[in-house]
């Protein structure tokens, strides 16, 4: 169930199941397949941040996201 289907009171309809969000891996913009983690490196001068490089195994596209360290 998407947020657009959620009633204004924020509660799901009776008997309706709320779908959990999918994994936090991004989708490839070229082939729409789930990307995998290729490399993780700390951000210089930021103790709580990491740069994560995701790559597509199908077409080779890569993307980098900065995330808060867990």
Secondary structure, DSSP 4 states (H G I P E B T S, - for coil): --GGGS-TTSPPPTTPPPPPPPPSPPBPTTT-PBPEEEEEEEPTT-TTEEEEEEE-TTT--EEEEEEE--
